[in-house]
């Protein structure tokens, strides 16, 4: 059984230097075969920001928590095959985006794959995922929405995703392109510039900018 607290608790990587150190440690654990520890500590480190990403896109705490549980299962199921061609952080956002795509297509959560998996193999991971989402949600809801966030919510999900990944999460263009399905970075940059222009126009319409 794995522990989710105490000595093994991961510090949330607060900047690029912290993330580099954390990712190196996770890669060492991965090579040592400590996959369960990699998953739980990855959830500790990146889970809150991933949940915030999901919540921002779907706008429903119930749906965000549901999708986060599916994402956590995918992390557990896929970690052994992870090839470290990108950062762990980029990969978890890719998994989260895939789950958003499935949710958009079905508008319901199906857990057939969970029923086919021995519950003891995944129970702690899902329990921890539920704990993380319940602890993260009050913080997200307590922050008053900025004018920028309110305007962003009027955009389509793909445009919201681009803004969150690039502006809020500060991912590199290469990582943003990877998360969004291998889109050409030049095309993403142009799309981003168009989004900035649109937000600027929306801000003017809302009297948030001087004429």
C-alpha positions as CSV (number, residue, x, y, z in Angstrom):
1,X,0.0,0.0,0.0
2,X,1.3,3.5,-0.8
3,X,1.3,6.4,1.6
4,X,-0.1,9.8,0.5
5,X,1.4,11.9,3.2
6,X,4.2,12.2,5.6
7,X,7.8,11.8,4.6
8,X,7.0,11.0,0.9
9,X,4.9,14.1,0.4
10,X,5.9,16.1,-2.7
11,X,6.5,19.8,-2.5
12,X,4.5,21.5,-5.2
13,X,7.0,22.7,-7.8
14,X,6.6,26.4,-7.7
15,X,9.0,27.5,-10.5
16,X,11.0,26.0,-13.4
17,X,13.9,25.1,-11.2
18,X,11.7,23.3,-8.8
19,X,10.0,21.4,-11.6
20,X,13.4,20.4,-13.1
21,X,14.4,19.0,-9.8
22,X,11.1,17.2,-9.3
23,X,11.1,15.7,-12.8
24,X,14.6,14.4,-12.3
25,X,13.6,12.8,-9.0
26,X,10.5,11.2,-10.7
27,X,12.6,9.9,-13.5
28,X,15.0,8.3,-11.0
29,X,12.1,6.7,-9.2
30,X,10.7,5.5,-12.6
31,X,14.0,3.8,-13.5
32,X,14.0,2.2,-10.1
33,X,10.5,0.7,-10.8
34,X,8.8,2.8,-8.1
35,X,5.8,3.5,-10.4
36,X,3.2,3.8,-7.7
37,X,5.3,6.4,-5.9
38,X,5.8,8.3,-9.2
39,X,2.0,8.4,-9.7
40,X,1.1,9.5,-6.2
41,X,3.8,12.1,-6.0
42,X,2.9,13.4,-9.5
43,X,-0.7,13.8,-8.4
44,X,0.5,15.6,-5.3
45,X,2.7,18.0,-7.3
46,X,0.6,18.6,-10.4
47,X,-2.9,17.4,-9.4
48,X,-4.2,20.8,-8.1
49,X,-3.2,22.7,-11.2
50,X,-4.6,20.0,-13.5
51,X,-7.9,20.1,-11.5
52,X,-7.9,23.9,-11.8
53,X,-7.4,23.5,-15.6
54,X,-10.3,21.1,-15.9
55,X,-12.6,23.2,-13.7
56,X,-11.8,26.3,-15.8
57,X,-12.8,24.5,-19.0
58,X,-15.9,22.6,-18.0
59,X,-17.2,25.1,-15.4
60,X,-18.8,22.4,-13.2
61,X,-17.3,21.1,-10.0
62,X,-19.0,17.7,-10.4
63,X,-17.8,17.2,-14.0
64,X,-14.3,18.5,-13.2
65,X,-14.0,16.0,-10.3
66,X,-15.4,13.2,-12.5
67,X,-12.9,14.0,-15.3
68,X,-10.1,14.3,-12.8
69,X,-10.8,10.8,-11.5
70,X,-10.6,9.5,-15.1
71,X,-7.4,11.4,-15.7
72,X,-5.9,9.9,-12.5
73,X,-6.8,6.4,-13.7
74,X,-5.1,7.2,-17.1
75,X,-2.0,8.4,-15.3
76,X,-1.8,5.1,-13.3
77,X,-2.6,2.9,-16.3
78,X,-0.2,4.7,-18.6
79,X,2.8,5.4,-16.4
80,X,4.7,2.2,-17.2
81,X,4.7,3.0,-20.9
82,X,5.7,6.7,-20.5
83,X,8.9,7.2,-22.6
84,X,10.0,10.6,-21.1
85,X,10.0,12.2,-24.6
86,X,8.4,15.3,-23.0
87,X,8.2,16.4,-19.4
88,X,5.9,14.7,-16.9
89,X,4.0,18.0,-16.5
90,X,3.4,18.2,-20.3
91,X,2.3,14.6,-20.3
92,X,-0.3,15.0,-17.5
93,X,-1.8,18.0,-19.3
94,X,-2.0,15.8,-22.4
95,X,-3.8,13.1,-20.5
96,X,-6.2,15.7,-19.1
97,X,-6.9,17.1,-22.5
98,X,-7.7,13.6,-23.8
99,X,-10.2,13.1,-21.0
100,X,-11.8,16.5,-21.9
101,X,-12.1,15.3,-25.5
102,X,-13.9,12.1,-24.4
103,X,-16.2,14.1,-22.1
104,X,-17.1,16.6,-24.9
105,X,-18.0,13.7,-27.2
106,X,-20.1,11.7,-24.8
107,X,-21.2,14.3,-22.2
108,X,-21.2,11.5,-19.7
109,X,-18.6,9.5,-17.9
110,X,-18.3,5.8,-18.6
111,X,-16.2,3.6,-16.4
112,X,-16.2,0.3,-18.1
113,X,-12.4,0.1,-18.0
114,X,-12.5,0.7,-14.2
115,X,-14.9,-2.2,-13.7
116,X,-12.4,-4.4,-15.6
117,X,-9.5,-3.4,-13.3
118,X,-9.0,-5.1,-9.9
119,X,-10.3,-2.4,-7.5
120,X,-7.3,-2.9,-5.1
121,X,-4.9,-1.9,-7.9
122,X,-6.4,1.6,-8.3
123,X,-8.5,2.3,-5.2
124,X,-5.9,4.3,-3.4
125,X,-5.1,6.4,-6.5
126,X,-8.8,7.2,-7.1
127,X,-9.3,7.9,-3.4
128,X,-6.4,10.3,-3.4
129,X,-7.6,12.0,-6.6
130,X,-11.0,12.6,-5.0
131,X,-9.3,14.0,-1.9
132,X,-7.2,16.3,-4.1
133,X,-10.2,17.6,-6.0
134,X,-12.2,18.2,-2.9
135,X,-9.3,20.1,-1.3
136,X,-8.6,22.2,-4.4
137,X,-12.1,23.3,-5.2
138,X,-12.7,25.6,-2.2
139,X,-9.5,27.5,-3.1
140,X,-10.7,27.9,-6.7
141,X,-14.2,29.0,-5.8
142,X,-12.9,31.5,-3.1
143,X,-10.9,33.4,-5.7
144,X,-13.1,36.2,-7.2
145,X,-13.2,35.9,-11.0
146,X,-11.0,38.5,-12.7
147,X,-12.4,40.3,-15.7
148,X,-10.0,38.4,-17.8
149,X,-11.3,35.1,-16.6
150,X,-14.9,36.1,-17.2
151,X,-14.0,37.1,-20.8
152,X,-12.1,33.9,-21.3
153,X,-15.1,31.8,-20.3
154,X,-16.9,33.3,-23.4
155,X,-14.4,31.6,-25.7
156,X,-14.7,28.1,-27.1
157,X,-12.9,25.4,-25.0
158,X,-9.9,25.0,-27.4
159,X,-9.2,28.8,-27.2
160,X,-9.6,28.7,-23.4
161,X,-7.2,25.8,-23.2
162,X,-4.6,27.6,-25.3
163,X,-4.8,30.7,-23.1
164,X,-4.6,28.7,-19.8
165,X,-1.7,26.6,-20.9
166,X,0.3,29.5,-22.3
167,X,-0.6,32.3,-19.9
168,X,-1.7,30.7,-16.7
169,X,0.6,27.6,-16.8
170,X,3.4,29.3,-18.7
171,X,4.1,26.2,-20.8
172,X,6.5,26.6,-23.7
173,X,5.0,26.8,-27.2
174,X,6.5,23.3,-27.9
175,X,4.7,21.9,-24.8
176,X,1.5,23.7,-25.6
177,X,1.6,22.2,-29.1
178,X,2.2,18.7,-27.7
179,X,-0.7,19.0,-25.2
180,X,-3.0,20.2,-27.9
181,X,-2.3,17.3,-30.2
182,X,0.8,18.2,-32.1
183,X,-0.5,21.4,-33.6
184,X,2.1,23.4,-35.5
185,X,3.6,26.0,-33.1
186,X,3.6,28.7,-35.8
187,X,-0.2,28.2,-36.2
188,X,-0.7,28.3,-32.5
189,X,1.2,31.6,-32.2
190,X,-1.0,33.1,-34.8
191,X,-4.1,31.8,-33.1
192,X,-2.8,33.2,-29.8
193,X,-2.3,36.7,-31.4
194,X,-5.8,36.6,-32.8
195,X,-7.1,35.6,-29.3
196,X,-5.3,38.5,-27.7
197,X,-6.8,40.9,-30.2
198,X,-10.3,39.5,-29.6
199,X,-9.8,39.8,-25.8
200,X,-8.6,43.4,-26.3
201,X,-11.8,44.2,-28.2
202,X,-13.9,42.5,-25.5
203,X,-12.2,44.5,-22.8
204,X,-12.9,47.7,-24.7
205,X,-16.6,46.7,-25.1
206,X,-16.7,46.1,-21.3
207,X,-15.2,49.5,-20.6
208,X,-12.1,47.8,-19.1
209,X,-9.7,49.7,-21.3
210,X,-9.6,53.4,-22.2
211,X,-10.9,54.3,-25.6
